[in-house]
Every structure is written in structure tokens, then in C-alpha cells.
Amino acid sequence: MEEKNNGFLKRADAHIALANEQLAQKLTQGEISASFMYGSARFSAWMAATSFETSADMKAEKQKVVEYFMKEYKLALEEHLDNHIENFDFSNNKI
């Protein structure tokens, strides 16, 4: 939780602000979501690569890296889905 007090939420909010700017440019939610997921995966792969000494080392640990990022994304997605189930105004859900 300390990380959330050290800029974590501000960085997440910056990504959401960019998504909102892209919505204003008439891109679809799906287009924006797809590019965010692609960008996140690309950055995460680069970040993982920087932690290995060799390509062979990275290849040997690839499945662990995938499982880590999938687990973290799933936890975050479930948290936000639960929040929206409880708090979202479904009567006004048109963009």
C-alpha cells in the first residue's frame, strides 16, 4: 500500500487521462483498451528482459514471467470489476 502513496495512483490516473483524451478523439473503447493492453505487454516484456543476463535465461523463465503478469492483471481486473458491480451507475452507461 505504501507504493500507492508514492505515486502509484497518479501514474495509473495518467494512463486513464490518456484514455479519456483518446475517447475525445472518437476512438472506440475497444481500440483504446487494445492499445493499452498491447503497450502494457510490450513494456512488461522489455522490463522483464532487463532483469536477465541472457536470452537463454529469459527463455527458461518465460512461463514464470507470464504467470506473474497474468496473476497481477487478473487481481487488478477483479478488484475493479467488483468496484463497478457495487458502484457503477448503469442507468447512465452510454458514452
Long-range contacts (C-beta under 8 A, 24 or more apart in sequence): 23-95, 29-95, 41-69, 44-69
